[in-house]
Amino acid sequence: MVKNLNSFVLPIINFMSKNILIVDDQNDVLDLLKEIFEMEGYNVTALPYTEDIIGSINKYQPDLVMLDFLLAGINGGELCHQLKSHAVFSHIPVIMLSGYPRVLESLGNYGADAFIAKPFDVNVLTETVRHWMEESAMHA
């Protein structure tokens, strides 16, 4: 007979997958990122575009957001700024991706928590995501 059900339930909750929202208009990069992070055990929503980052956050409830800097229409930097300026969602870590790091450096980082240059090292990418997921969990 089980005396304390919580001792069995809590470990399961601790291993529940975290959610990542990725926005990148290059389908090959989007597919690669989705595959990498699903293999790492994350739930991944991959979008080629979002016009409304706050609406996407509400819909998909990510624990971390990855944004490509150069997107059609509004750029990823502006999406990041909108997210980081939002009273409810500003705590969500944002990782910016770009094949043009010098452009991003000259324009500022828009409040992103981290920046990864393309082409990226998969180990650096996964370690960066793991780090920000842990940071986010500690401040939740």
N, C-alpha and C positions, 0 to 999 in steps of 0.2 A: 504494500500500500504506500502511495506517495504522500509524504507529509507536507512537502513544500513544492507546489507546482511552479512557483516563480524560479526556482533553481534550474528548471528545465526550459522555461519560456525565455528568460533573459538572454542566454547564450544564442538562441536562435535569432532574436531581435538584433543582437550585435553583429551578426553576419549577414543581415539583409543588405542587398545591393544598394549602392548609391546611384543617383541619376545624374547623367551628364547630357547637356544640350550642346550640340555642335552645329555651328552655322558656317558653311563654306560653300562657295558656288562652283568649286571644282569637284565634279562627281567622283573622280578617281581618288582624290584626297579624302573626301567625305566617306567613301566606302572603306578606305584604308583605316582611317581613324575609328570608324564604327567597329570594324573587325578587331583592331588592337584593344580597344577598351572593353568590348564584350568578352574577349579572351581573358581580360584582367578581372572579370566578374562584375562589371558595371552595367547598368541599364542605360542604353544610349538612344537618344533621339537625334537624328541627323537631318538637318534641313539645308537645302541649297540657298534659301533666302527667307528672311522674315521682315516684314514691313513694320511689325509691332512687337518689339522685344518684350515688353511688359505683358502683352497678351500671350506670347509664347511661354513666358515664365509661369504665368497663371495656369496655362493649359498643361504643361509638361512637368512642373514642379522640380526643376533640376537642383542638385546640390552644388553643381559647378557648371560654368558656361565656357565654351571655347568658341572664339570668334575669329574668322579670317578678317584681316584688315581691309582688303580690297574686295568689296561686294558690289553688285549692280545696285544702283540707286544710293541709298544711305550706306555709308561705310561702317565697318565693324567698330571703328573708334567711336563713332557717334552712338552706335547701339550700346557700347560699353558705358559711355558717359550717361546715357539715359538710365541704364540699370544702376550704376553707382550713385546717381542722383536721386533715386527712388527711395522714399523713406522705409518701405517695407522690405525691399529686395537688395539694398545696397551691401548687405553682408555676404551675398553670394560671390564666391571667388570667380574671377574672370581671367582667362588666359587668352591673350591675343596671339594670333599666328600671322606671319607675313613672310613673303619671299623678298620683301623690300624693307629690311630693318632700318636702313638709313633714313628712309622717308618717315617711318614711324618715330625715330629718335628726334627728327627735326620738328615734328608736329606735336610731340608730347605723347604720353601713353594713355590719355583719356581716363585714368584711374584704374587701369588694369592691374591685377595682382601679380601677373607674370607675363613675360613675352618669350615666345619660342620662334626662332627663325626657321623658315623653310629653305632648303630641305632640312628636316629635323632628324635628330638621333632618337630612335624609339625609346631607348633606355632613359634618356634625359626627359623626354615627353612623359613617360609613365611615372617616373620619379617626381616630376613637377606636379602632376595631377594627384598622386598619392599624398604629397606634402600638403597641398591646399585642401584636400579632403579632410586630412587630419586636423589642420588648422581650423577649418570650418566646424568640425565636430566639437572641438574644444571650446568654441565660442558660441555654440548653439544653446 
